Each structure stands twice: as C-alpha cells, then as structure tokens.
Amino acid sequence: MTLAPERVVNGVEQQRLLVTEIPGPLSRGLLARKQNAVSAGIGVGLPVFITKAAGGILIDVDGNSLIDLGSGIAVTTVGNANPEVVRGVQDQVANFTHTCFMVTPYESYVQVCEALNRLTPGDHEKRSALFNSGAEAVENAVKIARAYTKRQAVVVVEHGYHGRTNLTMGMTAKNMPYKQSFGPFAPEIYRVPVSYPYHDGPHTGPEVAAWATSRIDKELGAANVAAIVVEPILGEGGFIVPAPGYYKALADFANSHGIVFVADEIQSGFCRTGNWFASEFEGVVPDLITTAKGIAGGMPLAAVTGRAEIMDSVHAGGLGGTYGGNPVACAAALGSIRWMEENNANALAKEIEGVMLPRLLDMQVNHPGIGDIRGRGAMIAIELVKEGTRTPDPDRAAALNKYCHQHGVVTLTAGTYGNVFRFLPALTMPRHLLEEALTILEQAFEATAN
C-alpha cells in the first residue's frame, strides 16, 4: 500500500481550507468558555476546537480544514476515526462498556495481550498487563522490575520523558512545564548521559554508553539497580536518535548485571518509525516494553509487555486498576492492530520518511538555522539553532510554529530547549497534503528569516 491518494476519507475532503482567521470566532468563543471552566494548568497549543477529523485533516467549529502533522502526539497513527477502530468501538459499546477485568474478565483484554506478546521484540515467552496511560505503564514497569529484582534504584537518561505522575515526573528530565513546583519527587531515581549525536561532537554511541554505565557502576552500584528505562528514540526530549551502539550497550550492561532493561516505546511504538518498535533498529530485545499512544487509534490504553518470569513475579492483585484494559479501548486496539497488519503500516511510515527527508534537506541548504534533521519513519524532527552555531533557537521554533498554525497546519514543538520541530503525521496522510504542509513550512522559514 502507498500513501493515500484519496481526496475524500471517511467523508472528509482532504484539502486545507481556511474560511476564517486561525483561530476563528467560534473557536475564540469556546476558548473563553474553556478559560472559565477548565484549570489554567491545562494548556492548549493551538486553540481551534475540532468537530471532525479523518485522513490528514482536522475540521474546526468555524469550518476551517487544517493539515494535521501531530496526530494527537502520535496517538492517531492509523488515522482519526479509522473505520476498523470505529467498527470495533461501536460493536463493543452496544454490548457492554465496562465490567472491570479484575472483577469479571472478557476476551478482548486477553486478545490484546496475545497480540502484544506476538508483536513485541523477541521470541521468548511473554506476558502483558493493560493500563490507561503511558505514565501508568512506565510506573507499573518500575513496580514489576522492583518486585522481580528486589532492588530499588531506577536509572533514566538525560532528555528523557516518561510522564506526569509523581514517579514519572522524577524520571522525566525537563523541568518546565512538567516538574516545576510539583516536588518532592519519588526517590531512588538516577540520571546518566544519553547519546545526542548533534551535540556529542566526535563521541560514538558506545563511548557515551561507557560514560553512562561507568556512572551506574561506580556511583550507584549495579547490584542496587532494578531497572534502566530508556526511550529508543527520545520523544519530548527532541526526537533524539542515539548514535549506533549506545542503546544496545545499555541493554547489554543491564543483562550482564541482572538489571531489567525497559524500553519506553510509548511514542515510538506501533509502526511509527517504520518498524513495529524502534528497539528493532538496533536488534535490542527489551526485558519489558511499555506502550500506549498509537496502540488504540485514539482510545485510552497502555500496556507493559515482557518476559514471563519477570511479569509473573508480582503477586496476584499487585497490578491492575479500575479502567485498565477497558473493553471499548481493547476493541479499538484490536481494530488498530488489524489495520496496521493488513495495510503494511511500516511501509507507509517509510514512505512518509521518503517524502519528508529530501524536502527538509533541501530547506536546510537555504536555511542554516536548521541545525539537524533526524528521526525515523513518520517520527521526524528538525532542530533550530542560531545560524552559524549550535546554540538552541527556541524563538525561531515558536515563530515557525505560529506561522504554520495561522496558515492551517497543526505542528508541534519539543526538546529540552524548546527548539525542536517534530512531525508525527498519521499513516493515512495523503501525499499531496504532506507535500503542501512542507511547502507551508518552507514559507514559514522565509517569513521568519532575519
């Protein structure tokens, strides 16, 4: 299958169309209501209120059609309102909406776990447990690792992001907006260097891994470490792809010291990078893998999957939650996974990469403020710097973001320094929309040039 050529997807015309300024009057009215009703702690990147979406288009209350390069932060990988997801959800809602799997179970929970055990890296015996959010999955992975190893310390890396619960805030590197004023955080969390090729100079992945593992060994004592938790491609940290050898070296170190190696694939999993999971690019088989976001086509679902002996080390009742593995979310996940398998989703992600990278490289020639272009599949980013330096340029990133929003393209920024532009188009994105969005980005560079 190739990128969708359709001009209409699920009844939604696949064209960018602006009939008002962005945001329009109806969205501005809803924004005022939001400010009077919703906590100020809930921020909004682009204050347009959406009524319908499909393919690569979001339609707002004012009738504007915007190109979506964010996919709800890598959630609607199979496209908004994907028919397989909709059909599964509708059928399940008509039957029952909830029982709590821990009270009276249902088959779809088991089916999702079977699919995860089959699709995640490694041919060893596996078990899975389902939860609601990525942060919840990470927190439970730590619980499982501690129960299995009878150790307490957790190692994470610079620029990493793992969630907004108390434990996962402590594991997250970036202070603002995720951690500011919310401490104290959970103890026994330790941070080590990560391979960041654009800023590492001549240092290789194995060299940076040696710094990290030496610190673990000398400062913590490897025998005290329950888990090393790493994103194979760092998400909120700026889509950092560690240099070859770094990720595998950490996994090998963990394996040789009885440490549970946890791959946080919440943003990079489920065909986003051109493989089912980004760990596969380095041939790493994690002990545990956390998933969420793209797993269920927009419904809230997350999971921890891993080696049977590790997952089964927790006492009965030690894992779970009222809503974890909700039957409606499970039905959505089964539809989403079925669509990915039947439509060769990994090939679609690679096609998106094949469209985006050449265009971005061409832009870099004319705009030296693009310091780095990186990523895999449909998980691509550019890092903005002051021209002639490697100094982060968050102001330029913000200006580009504003221009794209005003011209009907939904874009996202990221990075510890706020200077990374990230692209997460749905795999159902028609090629003509992707090309048009890149043209608008190029115009944004021209408009914001010094």
C-alpha positions as CSV (number, residue, x, y, z in Angstrom):
1,M,0.0,0.0,0.0
2,T,1.2,3.5,-0.7
3,L,0.3,6.9,0.8
4,A,-3.4,7.5,0.4
5,P,-4.2,9.3,-2.9
6,E,-7.8,9.8,-1.9
7,R,-9.4,13.2,-2.0
8,V,-12.1,12.2,0.5
9,V,-11.5,10.0,3.5
10,N,-14.5,9.0,5.7
11,G,-16.5,11.8,4.3
12,V,-13.8,14.4,5.0
13,E,-12.4,16.3,2.0
14,Q,-8.6,16.0,2.1
15,Q,-7.8,19.6,1.4
16,R,-6.6,22.5,3.5
17,L,-9.2,25.2,3.6
18,L,-9.2,28.4,5.6
19,V,-12.5,30.3,5.8
20,T,-11.7,32.4,8.9
21,E,-8.6,33.6,10.6
22,I,-7.0,31.0,12.9
23,P,-8.4,30.7,15.5
24,G,-11.8,31.7,14.2
25,P,-14.6,33.5,16.1
26,L,-16.4,30.3,17.2
27,S,-13.1,28.8,18.5
28,R,-12.3,32.0,20.3
29,G,-15.7,31.9,22.0
30,L,-15.1,28.3,23.1
31,L,-11.6,29.3,24.3
32,A,-13.2,31.9,26.6
33,R,-15.5,29.3,27.9
34,K,-12.5,27.0,28.4
35,Q,-10.7,29.6,30.4
36,N,-13.8,30.0,32.7
37,A,-14.3,26.3,33.2
38,V,-11.0,24.4,32.8
39,S,-8.0,24.6,35.0
40,A,-5.4,27.1,33.8
41,G,-2.9,24.3,34.2
42,I,-4.3,22.6,31.1
43,G,-2.5,24.4,28.3
44,V,-3.5,24.5,24.6
45,G,-1.0,24.6,21.7
46,L,-3.4,25.7,19.0
47,P,-6.8,27.0,20.3
48,V,-9.1,25.7,17.5
49,F,-11.9,23.4,18.6
50,I,-12.3,20.3,16.4
51,T,-15.6,18.8,15.3
52,K,-14.4,16.1,12.7
53,A,-11.2,14.5,11.5
54,A,-10.0,11.9,9.1
55,G,-7.0,11.2,6.9
56,G,-4.7,14.1,7.3
57,I,-7.4,16.8,8.1
58,L,-8.9,18.3,11.2
59,I,-12.0,20.4,10.8
60,D,-12.8,23.1,13.4
61,V,-16.0,24.6,14.6
62,D,-15.5,27.6,12.2
63,G,-15.3,25.3,9.1
64,N,-11.5,25.5,8.7
65,S,-9.8,22.4,7.5
66,L,-6.2,22.1,8.8
67,I,-3.5,19.6,7.9
68,D,-2.6,17.6,11.0
69,L,1.1,16.9,11.5
70,G,0.7,16.0,15.1
71,S,-1.7,13.0,15.3
72,G,-2.7,14.0,18.9
73,I,1.0,13.5,19.7
74,A,1.5,10.2,17.9
75,V,-1.9,8.7,19.0
76,T,-4.0,8.6,15.8
77,T,-1.3,6.7,13.9
78,V,-4.0,4.8,11.9
79,G,-5.8,8.0,11.2
80,N,-8.7,9.7,13.1
81,A,-11.9,7.7,13.1
82,N,-10.3,4.8,11.4
83,P,-13.1,2.5,10.2
84,E,-11.6,-0.6,11.8
85,V,-11.4,1.3,15.1
86,V,-14.9,2.8,14.8
87,R,-16.5,-0.5,14.0
88,G,-14.8,-2.3,16.9
89,V,-15.8,0.5,19.3
90,Q,-19.4,0.7,18.1
91,D,-19.9,-3.1,18.4
92,Q,-18.4,-3.2,21.9
93,V,-20.3,-0.2,23.2
94,A,-23.6,-1.9,22.1
95,N,-22.7,-5.0,24.1
96,F,-21.2,-3.6,27.3
97,T,-18.9,-0.7,28.3
98,H,-17.3,-1.9,31.5
99,T,-17.1,-4.7,34.0
100,C,-13.5,-4.2,35.3
101,F,-11.3,-7.1,34.1
102,M,-10.2,-7.8,37.7
103,V,-13.9,-8.5,38.6
104,T,-15.4,-10.3,35.6
105,P,-13.0,-10.6,32.7
106,Y,-13.6,-10.5,28.9
107,E,-11.9,-12.0,25.9
108,S,-10.8,-8.8,24.2
109,Y,-8.3,-8.0,27.0
110,V,-6.7,-11.4,26.5
111,Q,-6.7,-10.9,22.7
112,V,-4.8,-7.5,23.1
113,C,-2.3,-9.2,25.4
114,E,-1.8,-12.0,22.9
115,A,-1.2,-9.5,20.1
116,L,1.3,-7.6,22.2
117,N,3.2,-10.8,23.1
118,R,3.4,-11.7,19.5
119,L,4.4,-8.3,18.0
120,T,6.9,-7.1,20.5
121,P,10.6,-7.9,20.0
122,G,11.9,-11.4,21.0
123,D,10.6,-14.9,20.7
124,H,10.7,-15.7,24.4
125,E,7.6,-16.4,26.5
126,K,5.9,-13.2,27.4
127,R,3.0,-11.8,29.4
128,S,1.3,-8.4,29.2
129,A,-0.8,-6.2,31.5
130,L,-3.0,-3.3,30.4
131,F,-3.4,0.2,31.8
132,N,-4.8,3.6,30.8
133,S,-1.8,5.9,30.0
134,G,1.8,5.9,29.1
135,A,2.8,7.2,32.5
136,E,0.8,4.5,34.2
137,A,2.6,1.9,32.1
138,V,6.0,3.2,33.0
139,E,5.1,3.3,36.7
140,N,4.0,-0.3,36.6
141,A,7.1,-1.3,34.7
142,V,9.1,0.1,37.6
143,K,6.9,-1.7,40.1
144,I,7.4,-5.0,38.2
145,A,11.2,-4.6,37.9
146,R,11.5,-3.8,41.7
147,A,9.3,-6.8,42.6
148,Y,11.4,-9.1,40.3
149,T,14.9,-7.9,41.3
150,K,14.2,-7.0,44.9
151,R,16.2,-3.8,44.2
152,Q,15.1,-0.1,44.3
153,A,17.2,2.1,42.1
154,V,15.9,3.2,38.7
155,V,18.2,4.6,36.0
156,V,17.0,7.0,33.3
157,V,18.8,9.2,30.8
158,E,19.2,12.9,30.1
159,H,16.5,14.5,27.9
160,G,14.2,11.6,28.7
161,Y,10.4,11.9,29.2
162,H,8.3,9.3,31.0
163,G,5.1,11.0,32.2
164,R,3.4,13.3,34.7
165,T,2.7,11.1,37.8
166,N,4.9,11.7,40.8
167,L,7.3,8.8,40.0
168,T,7.4,9.5,36.2
169,M,7.9,13.2,36.8
170,G,11.0,12.3,38.8
171,M,12.1,10.1,35.8
172,T,11.5,12.9,33.3
173,A,14.5,15.2,32.7
174,K,12.8,18.5,31.7
175,N,11.7,20.8,34.5
176,M,9.3,23.3,32.8
177,P,6.4,22.6,32.3
178,Y,6.5,19.0,33.6
179,K,8.1,19.3,37.1
180,Q,8.1,22.9,38.1
181,S,6.6,23.4,41.6
182,F,5.4,19.8,41.9
183,G,8.1,18.3,44.1
184,P,9.3,16.5,46.1
185,F,9.6,13.6,43.7
186,A,9.9,9.8,44.3
187,P,13.4,8.8,45.5
188,E,15.9,6.3,44.0
189,I,15.9,7.8,40.5
190,Y,19.3,8.5,38.8
191,R,20.1,10.1,35.5
192,V,23.0,9.3,33.2
193,P,24.3,10.7,29.9
194,V,22.5,9.9,26.7
195,S,23.9,9.8,23.2
196,Y,22.8,13.0,21.4
197,P,24.8,12.9,18.1
198,Y,24.2,16.5,17.1
199,H,25.8,17.8,20.3
200,D,28.2,14.9,21.2
201,G,31.0,16.0,18.9
202,P,33.2,13.1,17.8
203,H,32.0,10.7,20.5
204,T,30.4,7.5,19.4
205,G,27.4,5.7,20.8
206,P,29.5,3.1,22.7
207,E,31.7,5.9,24.2
208,V,28.7,7.7,25.6
209,A,27.3,4.4,26.8
210,A,30.6,3.7,28.6
211,W,30.3,7.0,30.5
212,A,26.7,6.1,31.5
213,T,27.5,2.6,32.6
214,S,30.6,3.7,34.5
215,R,28.5,6.1,36.5
216,I,25.9,3.4,37.2
217,D,28.6,1.0,38.3
218,K,30.7,3.5,40.4
219,E,28.1,5.9,41.8
220,L,25.1,3.6,42.3
221,G,26.4,0.0,42.3
222,A,24.9,-2.1,39.5
223,A,23.8,-4.6,42.1
224,N,21.4,-2.0,43.5
225,V,19.7,-1.1,40.2
226,A,16.2,-2.6,39.5
227,A,15.7,-1.1,36.0
228,I,17.2,1.0,33.3
229,V,14.4,2.8,31.5
230,V,15.2,4.4,28.1
231,E,13.3,5.6,25.0
232,P,14.9,4.1,21.9
233,I,14.1,7.4,20.2
234,L,13.7,10.2,22.8
235,G,10.2,11.8,22.3
236,E,9.6,15.0,24.3
237,G,13.4,15.4,24.6
238,G,13.5,16.3,20.9
239,F,13.3,13.1,18.8
240,I,16.9,12.3,19.6
241,V,18.1,9.1,17.9
242,P,21.1,7.9,19.9
243,A,24.2,7.0,17.9
244,P,24.5,3.4,16.8
245,G,25.7,1.2,19.6
246,Y,24.5,3.3,22.6
247,Y,21.2,1.7,23.1
248,K,22.5,-1.8,22.7
249,A,25.4,-1.2,25.1
250,L,23.0,-0.1,27.8
251,A,20.9,-3.2,27.2
252,D,23.9,-5.5,27.3
253,F,25.1,-3.8,30.6
254,A,21.7,-4.4,32.1
255,N,21.6,-8.0,31.0
256,S,25.1,-8.7,32.5
257,H,24.2,-7.2,35.9
258,G,20.7,-8.7,36.4
259,I,19.0,-5.3,35.7
260,V,15.7,-5.2,34.0
261,F,16.0,-3.2,30.7
262,V,12.8,-1.3,30.0
263,A,12.2,0.2,26.5
264,D,9.8,3.1,26.7
265,E,8.1,2.8,23.3
266,I,5.1,4.9,24.2
267,Q,5.7,7.4,21.4
268,S,7.9,5.4,19.1
269,G,5.9,2.1,19.0
270,F,3.3,0.7,16.7
271,C,4.8,1.3,13.3
272,R,5.5,4.9,13.9
273,T,9.2,4.6,12.9
274,G,8.9,2.0,10.1
275,N,9.3,-0.9,12.4
276,W,6.7,-2.2,14.9
277,F,9.0,-1.0,17.6
278,A,12.1,1.3,17.4
279,S,14.2,-1.1,19.5
280,E,14.3,-3.4,16.5
281,F,16.6,-1.0,14.6
282,E,19.5,-2.0,17.0
283,G,18.4,-5.6,17.4
284,V,17.6,-5.0,21.1
285,V,15.2,-7.3,22.8
286,P,14.0,-5.4,26.0
287,D,13.1,-7.3,29.1
288,L,10.0,-5.1,29.4
289,I,8.4,-2.7,26.9
290,T,5.9,0.0,27.6
291,T,3.3,1.0,25.0
292,A,0.4,3.5,24.7
293,K,-0.4,6.3,22.3
294,G,-0.7,4.6,18.9
295,I,-1.9,1.3,20.3
296,A,-5.7,2.0,20.1
297,G,-6.4,4.6,17.5
298,G,-7.3,7.4,20.0
299,M,-8.8,5.4,22.8
300,P,-7.0,5.4,26.2
301,L,-5.0,2.2,26.5
302,A,-1.4,1.4,27.6
303,A,0.5,-1.8,28.3
304,V,3.6,-3.4,29.8
305,T,4.8,-6.5,28.0
306,G,7.8,-8.6,28.9
307,R,9.5,-11.7,29.9
308,A,7.1,-14.2,31.5
309,E,9.3,-14.8,34.6
310,I,9.5,-11.0,35.2
311,M,5.9,-10.2,34.6
312,D,4.7,-13.2,36.7
313,S,6.9,-12.2,39.7
314,V,4.2,-9.8,41.0
315,H,1.7,-11.2,43.5
316,A,-1.9,-11.6,42.4
317,G,-3.7,-8.2,42.8
318,G,-0.5,-6.3,42.7
319,L,-1.2,-4.9,39.2
320,G,-4.4,-3.5,37.7
321,G,-6.8,-0.6,38.0
322,T,-10.5,0.0,37.6
323,Y,-10.3,1.1,34.0
324,G,-7.1,-0.6,32.8
325,G,-7.8,-2.6,29.6
326,N,-11.4,-1.2,29.3
327,P,-13.3,-3.3,26.8
328,V,-14.0,-0.4,24.5
329,A,-10.3,0.6,24.4
330,C,-9.4,-3.1,23.8
331,A,-11.8,-3.3,20.8
332,A,-10.2,-0.1,19.4
333,A,-6.7,-1.6,19.9
334,L,-7.7,-4.8,18.1
335,G,-9.1,-2.8,15.2
336,S,-6.0,-0.6,15.1
337,I,-3.6,-3.5,15.1
338,R,-5.6,-5.3,12.4
339,W,-5.4,-2.2,10.2
340,M,-1.6,-1.9,10.7
341,E,-1.1,-5.5,9.8
342,E,-3.4,-5.6,6.8
343,N,-2.1,-2.3,5.3
344,N,1.6,-2.7,5.8
345,A,1.8,0.2,8.1
346,N,5.6,0.1,8.4
347,A,6.0,0.6,4.7
348,L,3.7,3.6,4.9
349,A,5.8,5.1,7.7
350,K,8.9,4.6,5.5
351,E,7.2,6.3,2.6
352,I,6.5,9.3,4.8
353,E,10.2,9.4,5.7
354,G,11.0,9.2,2.0
355,V,8.9,12.3,1.3
356,M,9.9,14.4,4.3
357,L,13.6,13.9,4.5
358,P,14.5,15.2,1.0
359,R,12.3,18.2,1.3
360,L,13.7,19.1,4.7
361,L,17.3,18.6,3.5
362,D,16.5,21.0,0.6
363,M,15.2,23.5,3.2
364,Q,18.4,23.2,5.2
365,V,20.5,24.3,2.3
366,N,18.7,27.6,2.2
367,H,18.0,28.0,5.9
368,P,21.1,27.3,8.0
369,G,19.0,27.8,11.1
370,I,18.1,24.1,10.6
371,G,20.9,22.6,12.5
372,D,19.9,19.0,12.5
373,I,17.3,16.7,10.7
374,R,16.7,13.4,12.4
375,G,14.2,10.7,13.1
376,R,12.8,7.5,11.5
377,G,9.7,6.8,9.6
378,A,6.8,9.1,10.5
379,M,8.7,10.4,13.5
380,I,10.9,13.2,12.1
381,A,12.2,16.4,13.6
382,I,14.4,19.4,12.9
383,E,16.4,21.2,15.5
384,L,16.6,25.0,15.2
385,V,19.8,26.8,16.1
386,K,21.2,30.3,15.8
387,E,22.8,30.5,12.4
388,G,26.5,29.6,12.4
389,T,26.3,28.0,15.9
390,R,24.7,25.0,17.7
391,T,23.0,27.3,20.2
392,P,19.3,26.4,20.6
393,D,16.9,28.9,19.0
394,P,13.5,28.4,20.7
395,D,12.3,31.8,19.5
396,R,12.6,30.7,15.8
397,A,10.9,27.4,16.6
398,A,8.0,29.4,18.2
399,A,7.8,31.7,15.3
400,L,7.7,28.9,12.8
401,N,5.0,27.2,14.8
402,K,2.9,30.3,14.9
403,Y,3.2,30.8,11.1
404,C,2.2,27.2,10.4
405,H,-0.8,27.4,12.8
406,Q,-2.0,30.7,11.2
407,H,-1.8,29.0,7.7
408,G,-3.7,25.9,8.6
409,V,-1.0,23.3,9.6
410,V,-1.0,21.8,13.0
411,T,2.6,21.5,14.2
412,L,4.3,20.6,17.5
413,T,7.5,21.7,19.1
414,A,9.6,19.7,21.5
415,G,13.0,19.4,23.0
416,T,14.7,20.2,26.3
417,Y,15.4,23.7,25.0
418,G,12.1,24.1,23.1
419,N,13.9,24.4,19.8
420,V,12.8,21.2,18.1
421,F,10.1,21.0,15.5
422,R,8.6,17.5,15.4
423,F,6.4,15.8,12.8
424,L,4.0,13.0,13.6
425,P,1.7,12.6,10.6
426,A,-0.9,9.8,10.6
427,L,0.0,6.9,8.3
428,T,-3.2,7.7,6.4
429,M,-1.9,11.1,5.5
430,P,-2.4,11.7,1.7
431,R,0.8,12.5,0.0
432,H,-0.5,15.8,-1.5
433,L,-1.3,17.1,2.0
434,L,2.1,16.1,3.3
435,E,3.8,17.9,0.4
436,E,1.6,21.0,0.9
437,A,2.4,21.1,4.6
438,L,6.1,21.0,3.8
439,T,5.6,23.9,1.4
440,I,3.9,25.9,4.1
441,L,6.8,25.1,6.4
442,E,9.2,26.4,3.8
443,Q,7.2,29.6,3.5
444,A,7.4,29.9,7.3
445,F,11.2,29.8,7.1
446,E,11.1,32.6,4.5
447,A,8.7,34.6,6.6
448,T,10.7,34.3,9.8
449,A,14.2,34.8,8.4
450,N,16.2,37.6,9.9
